[in-house]
Amino acid sequence: MPDDAPDTMMFGFPIPFGCDGWHTSLSLQIFMLEFIADLLIYFISWLIIAGFIHHFILPIKIKRKIYILLFSLVDLAISLPILIASNPDNTFYLKRDFDIKVVKTRYRFIWESNSRPIVETNTN
């Protein structure tokens, strides 16, 4: 969460690359360097895992029907974020220009109460 905006939650893993826009509702702020770093981490990790499996465990052979299904799912997975990012109210920045604070959160079921995350401060 940004230090100056306690009601804003950031998204992205392992590096947060986006949050709600502060200038209007239903907009996003997207930080490109953090986003590109996340994509590189994801692709390199999956490439290493697939290469390890292919080289050391068993060769990966994909049948044509599964190949077409996987490409269709990838097309869908790419088109939805492009549709969201094409909102003209979204703002794109090269780098995040504010500090963030990491708070403890956890997964909650829908029937549990949704309270704000607890900000832990060190009281020494």
Chimera marker file (.cmm) of the C-alpha trace (Angstrom):
<marker_set name="trace">
<marker id="1" x="0.000" y="0.000" z="0.000" r="1" g="1" b="0" radius="0.5"/>
<marker id="2" x="1.317" y="3.488" z="-0.760" r="1" g="1" b="0" radius="0.5"/>
<marker id="3" x="2.395" y="5.541" z="2.262" r="1" g="1" b="0" radius="0.5"/>
<marker id="4" x="0.281" y="8.563" z="1.302" r="1" g="1" b="0" radius="0.5"/>
<marker id="5" x="-2.854" y="6.686" z="0.241" r="1" g="1" b="0" radius="0.5"/>
<marker id="6" x="-3.799" y="4.076" z="2.864" r="1" g="1" b="0" radius="0.5"/>
<marker id="7" x="-6.994" y="3.070" z="1.031" r="1" g="1" b="0" radius="0.5"/>
<marker id="8" x="-5.113" y="2.006" z="-2.113" r="1" g="1" b="0" radius="0.5"/>
<marker id="9" x="-3.981" y="-1.581" z="-2.508" r="1" g="1" b="0" radius="0.5"/>
<marker id="10" x="-1.299" y="-2.411" z="-5.068" r="1" g="1" b="0" radius="0.5"/>
<marker id="11" x="-1.229" y="-5.506" z="-7.244" r="1" g="1" b="0" radius="0.5"/>
<marker id="12" x="1.510" y="-7.489" z="-8.932" r="1" g="1" b="0" radius="0.5"/>
<marker id="13" x="3.855" y="-10.201" z="-7.750" r="1" g="1" b="0" radius="0.5"/>
<marker id="14" x="6.788" y="-10.321" z="-6.931" r="1" g="1" b="0" radius="0.5"/>
<marker id="15" x="7.046" y="-6.576" z="-7.621" r="1" g="1" b="0" radius="0.5"/>
<marker id="16" x="3.855" y="-4.499" z="-7.306" r="1" g="1" b="0" radius="0.5"/>
<marker id="17" x="3.284" y="-2.806" z="-10.673" r="1" g="1" b="0" radius="0.5"/>
<marker id="18" x="-0.174" y="-1.260" z="-10.442" r="1" g="1" b="0" radius="0.5"/>
<marker id="19" x="-2.760" y="0.328" z="-8.212" r="1" g="1" b="0" radius="0.5"/>
<marker id="20" x="-6.030" y="2.222" z="-8.398" r="1" g="1" b="0" radius="0.5"/>
<marker id="21" x="-5.914" y="5.562" z="-10.154" r="1" g="1" b="0" radius="0.5"/>
<marker id="22" x="-6.163" y="8.563" z="-7.856" r="1" g="1" b="0" radius="0.5"/>
<marker id="23" x="-7.563" y="10.965" z="-10.422" r="1" g="1" b="0" radius="0.5"/>
<marker id="24" x="-10.857" y="9.193" z="-11.197" r="1" g="1" b="0" radius="0.5"/>
<marker id="25" x="-12.730" y="6.033" z="-10.275" r="1" g="1" b="0" radius="0.5"/>
<marker id="26" x="-12.345" y="2.822" z="-12.278" r="1" g="1" b="0" radius="0.5"/>
<marker id="27" x="-8.905" y="3.847" z="-13.479" r="1" g="1" b="0" radius="0.5"/>
<marker id="28" x="-5.519" y="2.254" z="-12.893" r="1" g="1" b="0" radius="0.5"/>
<marker id="29" x="-1.966" y="3.452" z="-12.483" r="1" g="1" b="0" radius="0.5"/>
<marker id="30" x="0.450" y="1.066" z="-14.177" r="1" g="1" b="0" radius="0.5"/>
<marker id="31" x="4.209" y="1.310" z="-13.672" r="1" g="1" b="0" radius="0.5"/>
<marker id="32" x="6.030" y="-0.025" z="-16.715" r="1" g="1" b="0" radius="0.5"/>
<marker id="33" x="9.500" y="-0.880" z="-15.297" r="1" g="1" b="0" radius="0.5"/>
<marker id="34" x="7.991" y="-2.961" z="-12.511" r="1" g="1" b="0" radius="0.5"/>
<marker id="35" x="5.574" y="-4.603" z="-14.981" r="1" g="1" b="0" radius="0.5"/>
<marker id="36" x="8.383" y="-5.514" z="-17.398" r="1" g="1" b="0" radius="0.5"/>
<marker id="37" x="10.470" y="-6.888" z="-14.514" r="1" g="1" b="0" radius="0.5"/>
<marker id="38" x="7.520" y="-9.067" z="-13.423" r="1" g="1" b="0" radius="0.5"/>
<marker id="39" x="7.028" y="-10.385" z="-16.966" r="1" g="1" b="0" radius="0.5"/>
<marker id="40" x="10.717" y="-11.216" z="-17.312" r="1" g="1" b="0" radius="0.5"/>
<marker id="41" x="10.714" y="-13.030" z="-13.969" r="1" g="1" b="0" radius="0.5"/>
<marker id="42" x="7.624" y="-15.064" z="-14.968" r="1" g="1" b="0" radius="0.5"/>
<marker id="43" x="8.863" y="-15.997" z="-18.445" r="1" g="1" b="0" radius="0.5"/>
<marker id="44" x="12.408" y="-16.845" z="-17.369" r="1" g="1" b="0" radius="0.5"/>
<marker id="45" x="11.133" y="-18.940" z="-14.435" r="1" g="1" b="0" radius="0.5"/>
<marker id="46" x="8.755" y="-20.959" z="-16.644" r="1" g="1" b="0" radius="0.5"/>
<marker id="47" x="11.422" y="-21.314" z="-19.336" r="1" g="1" b="0" radius="0.5"/>
<marker id="48" x="13.888" y="-22.727" z="-16.801" r="1" g="1" b="0" radius="0.5"/>
<marker id="49" x="11.269" y="-25.121" z="-15.367" r="1" g="1" b="0" radius="0.5"/>
<marker id="50" x="10.168" y="-26.346" z="-18.812" r="1" g="1" b="0" radius="0.5"/>
<marker id="51" x="13.785" y="-26.667" z="-19.984" r="1" g="1" b="0" radius="0.5"/>
<marker id="52" x="14.706" y="-28.655" z="-16.877" r="1" g="1" b="0" radius="0.5"/>
<marker id="53" x="11.747" y="-31.012" z="-17.325" r="1" g="1" b="0" radius="0.5"/>
<marker id="54" x="12.408" y="-31.406" z="-21.056" r="1" g="1" b="0" radius="0.5"/>
<marker id="55" x="16.133" y="-32.023" z="-20.653" r="1" g="1" b="0" radius="0.5"/>
<marker id="56" x="16.360" y="-34.079" z="-17.450" r="1" g="1" b="0" radius="0.5"/>
<marker id="57" x="13.007" y="-35.749" z="-16.783" r="1" g="1" b="0" radius="0.5"/>
<marker id="58" x="11.157" y="-36.433" z="-20.040" r="1" g="1" b="0" radius="0.5"/>
<marker id="59" x="10.928" y="-34.787" z="-23.450" r="1" g="1" b="0" radius="0.5"/>
<marker id="60" x="7.904" y="-32.557" z="-23.825" r="1" g="1" b="0" radius="0.5"/>
<marker id="61" x="5.799" y="-33.483" z="-26.864" r="1" g="1" b="0" radius="0.5"/>
<marker id="62" x="2.546" y="-31.633" z="-27.385" r="1" g="1" b="0" radius="0.5"/>
<marker id="63" x="-0.174" y="-32.961" z="-29.662" r="1" g="1" b="0" radius="0.5"/>
<marker id="64" x="-1.680" y="-30.590" z="-32.224" r="1" g="1" b="0" radius="0.5"/>
<marker id="65" x="-5.117" y="-30.345" z="-30.567" r="1" g="1" b="0" radius="0.5"/>
<marker id="66" x="-3.606" y="-29.509" z="-27.180" r="1" g="1" b="0" radius="0.5"/>
<marker id="67" x="-1.280" y="-27.030" z="-28.896" r="1" g="1" b="0" radius="0.5"/>
<marker id="68" x="-4.261" y="-25.239" z="-30.477" r="1" g="1" b="0" radius="0.5"/>
<marker id="69" x="-6.141" y="-25.253" z="-27.154" r="1" g="1" b="0" radius="0.5"/>
<marker id="70" x="-3.146" y="-23.786" z="-25.315" r="1" g="1" b="0" radius="0.5"/>
<marker id="71" x="-2.723" y="-21.030" z="-27.902" r="1" g="1" b="0" radius="0.5"/>
<marker id="72" x="-6.427" y="-20.200" z="-27.638" r="1" g="1" b="0" radius="0.5"/>
<marker id="73" x="-6.139" y="-19.896" z="-23.859" r="1" g="1" b="0" radius="0.5"/>
<marker id="74" x="-3.042" y="-17.714" z="-24.222" r="1" g="1" b="0" radius="0.5"/>
<marker id="75" x="-4.867" y="-15.476" z="-26.705" r="1" g="1" b="0" radius="0.5"/>
<marker id="76" x="-7.700" y="-15.060" z="-24.215" r="1" g="1" b="0" radius="0.5"/>
<marker id="77" x="-5.291" y="-14.454" z="-21.344" r="1" g="1" b="0" radius="0.5"/>
<marker id="78" x="-3.517" y="-11.741" z="-23.338" r="1" g="1" b="0" radius="0.5"/>
<marker id="79" x="-6.619" y="-10.071" z="-24.785" r="1" g="1" b="0" radius="0.5"/>
<marker id="80" x="-8.361" y="-9.454" z="-21.443" r="1" g="1" b="0" radius="0.5"/>
<marker id="81" x="-5.528" y="-7.375" z="-19.883" r="1" g="1" b="0" radius="0.5"/>
<marker id="82" x="-5.156" y="-5.476" z="-23.173" r="1" g="1" b="0" radius="0.5"/>
<marker id="83" x="-8.871" y="-4.651" z="-23.020" r="1" g="1" b="0" radius="0.5"/>
<marker id="84" x="-8.513" y="-3.429" z="-19.427" r="1" g="1" b="0" radius="0.5"/>
<marker id="85" x="-5.371" y="-1.417" z="-20.248" r="1" g="1" b="0" radius="0.5"/>
<marker id="86" x="-7.079" y="0.290" z="-23.186" r="1" g="1" b="0" radius="0.5"/>
<marker id="87" x="-9.298" y="2.297" z="-20.828" r="1" g="1" b="0" radius="0.5"/>
<marker id="88" x="-8.463" y="5.943" z="-21.642" r="1" g="1" b="0" radius="0.5"/>
<marker id="89" x="-8.591" y="6.894" z="-17.938" r="1" g="1" b="0" radius="0.5"/>
<marker id="90" x="-5.639" y="4.642" z="-17.071" r="1" g="1" b="0" radius="0.5"/>
<marker id="91" x="-2.294" y="6.311" z="-16.546" r="1" g="1" b="0" radius="0.5"/>
<marker id="92" x="1.035" y="4.716" z="-17.415" r="1" g="1" b="0" radius="0.5"/>
<marker id="93" x="4.219" y="5.747" z="-15.659" r="1" g="1" b="0" radius="0.5"/>
<marker id="94" x="7.765" y="4.620" z="-16.302" r="1" g="1" b="0" radius="0.5"/>
<marker id="95" x="8.567" y="4.157" z="-12.608" r="1" g="1" b="0" radius="0.5"/>
<marker id="96" x="6.695" y="4.372" z="-9.324" r="1" g="1" b="0" radius="0.5"/>
<marker id="97" x="7.474" y="7.710" z="-7.635" r="1" g="1" b="0" radius="0.5"/>
<marker id="98" x="6.178" y="6.961" z="-4.139" r="1" g="1" b="0" radius="0.5"/>
<marker id="99" x="7.188" y="4.637" z="-1.330" r="1" g="1" b="0" radius="0.5"/>
<marker id="100" x="5.110" y="1.612" z="-0.435" r="1" g="1" b="0" radius="0.5"/>
<marker id="101" x="4.481" y="-0.182" z="2.829" r="1" g="1" b="0" radius="0.5"/>
<marker id="102" x="3.997" y="-3.963" z="2.956" r="1" g="1" b="0" radius="0.5"/>
<marker id="103" x="1.174" y="-5.050" z="5.234" r="1" g="1" b="0" radius="0.5"/>
<marker id="104" x="0.081" y="-8.477" z="6.366" r="1" g="1" b="0" radius="0.5"/>
<marker id="105" x="-2.927" y="-9.805" z="4.519" r="1" g="1" b="0" radius="0.5"/>
<marker id="106" x="-4.340" y="-13.237" z="3.964" r="1" g="1" b="0" radius="0.5"/>
<marker id="107" x="-6.894" y="-14.992" z="1.841" r="1" g="1" b="0" radius="0.5"/>
<marker id="108" x="-10.432" y="-14.679" z="3.131" r="1" g="1" b="0" radius="0.5"/>
<marker id="109" x="-13.555" y="-16.561" z="2.236" r="1" g="1" b="0" radius="0.5"/>
<marker id="110" x="-16.544" y="-14.535" z="1.105" r="1" g="1" b="0" radius="0.5"/>
<marker id="111" x="-18.467" y="-15.221" z="4.315" r="1" g="1" b="0" radius="0.5"/>
<marker id="112" x="-15.671" y="-13.898" z="6.526" r="1" g="1" b="0" radius="0.5"/>
<marker id="113" x="-15.626" y="-10.258" z="7.486" r="1" g="1" b="0" radius="0.5"/>
<marker id="114" x="-13.570" y="-8.099" z="5.156" r="1" g="1" b="0" radius="0.5"/>
<marker id="115" x="-11.727" y="-5.616" z="7.291" r="1" g="1" b="0" radius="0.5"/>
<marker id="116" x="-8.799" y="-3.501" z="6.199" r="1" g="1" b="0" radius="0.5"/>
<marker id="117" x="-5.342" y="-5.062" z="6.527" r="1" g="1" b="0" radius="0.5"/>
<marker id="118" x="-3.574" y="-4.388" z="9.790" r="1" g="1" b="0" radius="0.5"/>
<marker id="119" x="-0.538" y="-2.164" z="9.416" r="1" g="1" b="0" radius="0.5"/>
<marker id="120" x="2.129" y="-3.434" z="11.721" r="1" g="1" b="0" radius="0.5"/>
<marker id="121" x="4.407" y="-0.833" z="13.232" r="1" g="1" b="0" radius="0.5"/>
<marker id="122" x="7.524" y="-1.476" z="15.257" r="1" g="1" b="0" radius="0.5"/>
<marker id="123" x="7.240" y="-0.044" z="18.744" r="1" g="1" b="0" radius="0.5"/>
<marker id="124" x="10.696" y="-0.300" z="20.233" r="1" g="1" b="0" radius="0.5"/>
<link id1="1" id2="2" r="1" g="1" b="0" radius="0.2"/>
<link id1="2" id2="3" r="1" g="1" b="0" radius="0.2"/>
<link id1="3" id2="4" r="1" g="1" b="0" radius="0.2"/>
<link id1="4" id2="5" r="1" g="1" b="0" radius="0.2"/>
<link id1="5" id2="6" r="1" g="1" b="0" radius="0.2"/>
<link id1="6" id2="7" r="1" g="1" b="0" radius="0.2"/>
<link id1="7" id2="8" r="1" g="1" b="0" radius="0.2"/>
<link id1="8" id2="9" r="1" g="1" b="0" radius="0.2"/>
<link id1="9" id2="10" r="1" g="1" b="0" radius="0.2"/>
<link id1="10" id2="11" r="1" g="1" b="0" radius="0.2"/>
<link id1="11" id2="12" r="1" g="1" b="0" radius="0.2"/>
<link id1="12" id2="13" r="1" g="1" b="0" radius="0.2"/>
<link id1="13" id2="14" r="1" g="1" b="0" radius="0.2"/>
<link id1="14" id2="15" r="1" g="1" b="0" radius="0.2"/>
<link id1="15" id2="16" r="1" g="1" b="0" radius="0.2"/>
<link id1="16" id2="17" r="1" g="1" b="0" radius="0.2"/>
<link id1="17" id2="18" r="1" g="1" b="0" radius="0.2"/>
<link id1="18" id2="19" r="1" g="1" b="0" radius="0.2"/>
<link id1="19" id2="20" r="1" g="1" b="0" radius="0.2"/>
<link id1="20" id2="21" r="1" g="1" b="0" radius="0.2"/>
<link id1="21" id2="22" r="1" g="1" b="0" radius="0.2"/>
<link id1="22" id2="23" r="1" g="1" b="0" radius="0.2"/>
<link id1="23" id2="24" r="1" g="1" b="0" radius="0.2"/>
<link id1="24" id2="25" r="1" g="1" b="0" radius="0.2"/>
<link id1="25" id2="26" r="1" g="1" b="0" radius="0.2"/>
<link id1="26" id2="27" r="1" g="1" b="0" radius="0.2"/>
<link id1="27" id2="28" r="1" g="1" b="0" radius="0.2"/>
<link id1="28" id2="29" r="1" g="1" b="0" radius="0.2"/>
<link id1="29" id2="30" r="1" g="1" b="0" radius="0.2"/>
<link id1="30" id2="31" r="1" g="1" b="0" radius="0.2"/>
<link id1="31" id2="32" r="1" g="1" b="0" radius="0.2"/>
<link id1="32" id2="33" r="1" g="1" b="0" radius="0.2"/>
<link id1="33" id2="34" r="1" g="1" b="0" radius="0.2"/>
<link id1="34" id2="35" r="1" g="1" b="0" radius="0.2"/>
<link id1="35" id2="36" r="1" g="1" b="0" radius="0.2"/>
<link id1="36" id2="37" r="1" g="1" b="0" radius="0.2"/>
<link id1="37" id2="38" r="1" g="1" b="0" radius="0.2"/>
<link id1="38" id2="39" r="1" g="1" b="0" radius="0.2"/>
<link id1="39" id2="40" r="1" g="1" b="0" radius="0.2"/>
<link id1="40" id2="41" r="1" g="1" b="0" radius="0.2"/>
<link id1="41" id2="42" r="1" g="1" b="0" radius="0.2"/>
<link id1="42" id2="43" r="1" g="1" b="0" radius="0.2"/>
<link id1="43" id2="44" r="1" g="1" b="0" radius="0.2"/>
<link id1="44" id2="45" r="1" g="1" b="0" radius="0.2"/>
<link id1="45" id2="46" r="1" g="1" b="0" radius="0.2"/>
<link id1="46" id2="47" r="1" g="1" b="0" radius="0.2"/>
<link id1="47" id2="48" r="1" g="1" b="0" radius="0.2"/>
<link id1="48" id2="49" r="1" g="1" b="0" radius="0.2"/>
<link id1="49" id2="50" r="1" g="1" b="0" radius="0.2"/>
<link id1="50" id2="51" r="1" g="1" b="0" radius="0.2"/>
<link id1="51" id2="52" r="1" g="1" b="0" radius="0.2"/>
<link id1="52" id2="53" r="1" g="1" b="0" radius="0.2"/>
<link id1="53" id2="54" r="1" g="1" b="0" radius="0.2"/>
<link id1="54" id2="55" r="1" g="1" b="0" radius="0.2"/>
<link id1="55" id2="56" r="1" g="1" b="0" radius="0.2"/>
<link id1="56" id2="57" r="1" g="1" b="0" radius="0.2"/>
<link id1="57" id2="58" r="1" g="1" b="0" radius="0.2"/>
<link id1="58" id2="59" r="1" g="1" b="0" radius="0.2"/>
<link id1="59" id2="60" r="1" g="1" b="0" radius="0.2"/>
<link id1="60" id2="61" r="1" g="1" b="0" radius="0.2"/>
<link id1="61" id2="62" r="1" g="1" b="0" radius="0.2"/>
<link id1="62" id2="63" r="1" g="1" b="0" radius="0.2"/>
<link id1="63" id2="64" r="1" g="1" b="0" radius="0.2"/>
<link id1="64" id2="65" r="1" g="1" b="0" radius="0.2"/>
<link id1="65" id2="66" r="1" g="1" b="0" radius="0.2"/>
<link id1="66" id2="67" r="1" g="1" b="0" radius="0.2"/>
<link id1="67" id2="68" r="1" g="1" b="0" radius="0.2"/>
<link id1="68" id2="69" r="1" g="1" b="0" radius="0.2"/>
<link id1="69" id2="70" r="1" g="1" b="0" radius="0.2"/>
<link id1="70" id2="71" r="1" g="1" b="0" radius="0.2"/>
<link id1="71" id2="72" r="1" g="1" b="0" radius="0.2"/>
<link id1="72" id2="73" r="1" g="1" b="0" radius="0.2"/>
<link id1="73" id2="74" r="1" g="1" b="0" radius="0.2"/>
<link id1="74" id2="75" r="1" g="1" b="0" radius="0.2"/>
<link id1="75" id2="76" r="1" g="1" b="0" radius="0.2"/>
<link id1="76" id2="77" r="1" g="1" b="0" radius="0.2"/>
<link id1="77" id2="78" r="1" g="1" b="0" radius="0.2"/>
<link id1="78" id2="79" r="1" g="1" b="0" radius="0.2"/>
<link id1="79" id2="80" r="1" g="1" b="0" radius="0.2"/>
<link id1="80" id2="81" r="1" g="1" b="0" radius="0.2"/>
<link id1="81" id2="82" r="1" g="1" b="0" radius="0.2"/>
<link id1="82" id2="83" r="1" g="1" b="0" radius="0.2"/>
<link id1="83" id2="84" r="1" g="1" b="0" radius="0.2"/>
<link id1="84" id2="85" r="1" g="1" b="0" radius="0.2"/>
<link id1="85" id2="86" r="1" g="1" b="0" radius="0.2"/>
<link id1="86" id2="87" r="1" g="1" b="0" radius="0.2"/>
<link id1="87" id2="88" r="1" g="1" b="0" radius="0.2"/>
<link id1="88" id2="89" r="1" g="1" b="0" radius="0.2"/>
<link id1="89" id2="90" r="1" g="1" b="0" radius="0.2"/>
<link id1="90" id2="91" r="1" g="1" b="0" radius="0.2"/>
<link id1="91" id2="92" r="1" g="1" b="0" radius="0.2"/>
<link id1="92" id2="93" r="1" g="1" b="0" radius="0.2"/>
<link id1="93" id2="94" r="1" g="1" b="0" radius="0.2"/>
<link id1="94" id2="95" r="1" g="1" b="0" radius="0.2"/>
<link id1="95" id2="96" r="1" g="1" b="0" radius="0.2"/>
<link id1="96" id2="97" r="1" g="1" b="0" radius="0.2"/>
<link id1="97" id2="98" r="1" g="1" b="0" radius="0.2"/>
<link id1="98" id2="99" r="1" g="1" b="0" radius="0.2"/>
<link id1="99" id2="100" r="1" g="1" b="0" radius="0.2"/>
<link id1="100" id2="101" r="1" g="1" b="0" radius="0.2"/>
<link id1="101" id2="102" r="1" g="1" b="0" radius="0.2"/>
<link id1="102" id2="103" r="1" g="1" b="0" radius="0.2"/>
<link id1="103" id2="104" r="1" g="1" b="0" radius="0.2"/>
<link id1="104" id2="105" r="1" g="1" b="0" radius="0.2"/>
<link id1="105" id2="106" r="1" g="1" b="0" radius="0.2"/>
<link id1="106" id2="107" r="1" g="1" b="0" radius="0.2"/>
<link id1="107" id2="108" r="1" g="1" b="0" radius="0.2"/>
<link id1="108" id2="109" r="1" g="1" b="0" radius="0.2"/>
<link id1="109" id2="110" r="1" g="1" b="0" radius="0.2"/>
<link id1="110" id2="111" r="1" g="1" b="0" radius="0.2"/>
<link id1="111" id2="112" r="1" g="1" b="0" radius="0.2"/>
<link id1="112" id2="113" r="1" g="1" b="0" radius="0.2"/>
<link id1="113" id2="114" r="1" g="1" b="0" radius="0.2"/>
<link id1="114" id2="115" r="1" g="1" b="0" radius="0.2"/>
<link id1="115" id2="116" r="1" g="1" b="0" radius="0.2"/>
<link id1="116" id2="117" r="1" g="1" b="0" radius="0.2"/>
<link id1="117" id2="118" r="1" g="1" b="0" radius="0.2"/>
<link id1="118" id2="119" r="1" g="1" b="0" radius="0.2"/>
<link id1="119" id2="120" r="1" g="1" b="0" radius="0.2"/>
<link id1="120" id2="121" r="1" g="1" b="0" radius="0.2"/>
<link id1="121" id2="122" r="1" g="1" b="0" radius="0.2"/>
<link id1="122" id2="123" r="1" g="1" b="0" radius="0.2"/>
<link id1="123" id2="124" r="1" g="1" b="0" radius="0.2"/>
</marker_set>
